[in-house]
Every structure is written in structure tokens, then in C-alpha cells.
């Protein structure tokens, strides 16, 4: 792996996606080419999302990736995960920073964005990658990816977001 890997962790609704969006804006302002996608909570009732849309950062293209069923479980659209994989492959040649939002339970089962993340990490390209990890599965992914505390930012901690963002942007600028 020839990339610099970073992760932001937190519970559902803690602000991981907002962090990644701010990171993307900050990086773009610094002249960094950004690729990847975020997973946006939509159709919100109270604080409960009834659906999630995948949004490609380079184009704004949006696809519904998950919808809450009558049984209150999410049903995922596997075709959208395949499209996200294509987005990453297309973004790779021109992006210094790649963002992947929401690595969690289904990825731990080898579904969802698991294949996209594996592909990205297998590429021997000098890139900076930042992923968001659901808190419940964060420790599993941190072990699996051999990440150190220097590579992690928890939304729950009262750490300095700006310092962590600058670290990621500097890494992407050096690519």
C-alpha cells in the first residue's frame, strides 16, 4: 500500500459525513483534487433517516443506496455499490484525495463498499484516502487496516478537527 490512510469515527448522526464534506471543501480550496463519495442521510423523521443517498464528490451525481423498510431495517441497492466502485476507479487517475463515507456493518460482512475499499488499498498509487467508520465497527476496521492513533479522528472526542483536516490536506498535497 503506497497511500496515506486516515479515518474519522463516530456514531450514527455524529457528524462524520459533515466532517468529510468540510474536508473536501478545504482540500479543494487548497488546490487538491478530490474524488470519492459521501453517504447522505435523507428523508429524515425526527432524527431518524429513512433513506441514504450516495453523492459523488466530483460531479454531485446522487443515487439512493438504502431505504428503510416496513420492518425498520435498511434495504440496500447493490447496484449503487457497483456504481460507487466505478466512480472510484474513474476518480483515481485525477484525485489526490479519495473520500469514502460509511464503512460499517455490511462492509464487515464483505458487502457494501468493502470491495471498493479493498480495490483502492491494493492500488500501488501515491494517494491520500480518508474513510468514515461507524463507531460500532471502528475497532475492527482499525485493526484490519493496521491504523495508528495518528491516522484517526473521533467525532466523539473533543479533538481539534481543523488540525486533523490540515494533516490530511498536507498529505494529499504531497502526492
C-alpha positions, 0 to 999 in steps of 0.5 A: 500500500503506497497511500496515506490512510486516515479515518474519522469515527463516530456514531450514527448522526455524529457528524462524520459525513459533515466532517468529510464534506468540510474536508473536501471543501478545504482540500479543494480550496487548497488546490487538491483534487478530490474524488470519492463519495459521501453517504447522505442521510435523507428523508429524515423523521425526527432524527431518524433517516429513512433513506441514504443517498450516495453523492459523488464528490466530483460531479454531485451525481446522487443515487439512493443506496438504502431505504428503510423498510416496513420492518425498520431495517435498511434495504440496500441497492447493490447496484449503487455499490457497483456504481460507487466502485466505478466512480472510484476507479474513474476518480483515481487517475485525477484525485489526490484525495479519495473520500469514502463515507460509511464503512460499517456493518455490511462492509464487515460482512464483505458487502457494501463498499468493502470491495471498493475499499479493498480495490483502492488499498491494493492500488500501488498509487501515491494517494491520500484516502480518508474513510468514515467508520461507524463507531460500532465497527471502528475497532475492527476496521482499525485493526484490519487496516493496521491504523495508528492513533495518528491516522484517526479522528473521533467525532466523539472526542473533543479533538481539534478537527481543523488540525486533523483536516490540515494533516490530511490536506498536507498529505494529499498535497504531497502526492 
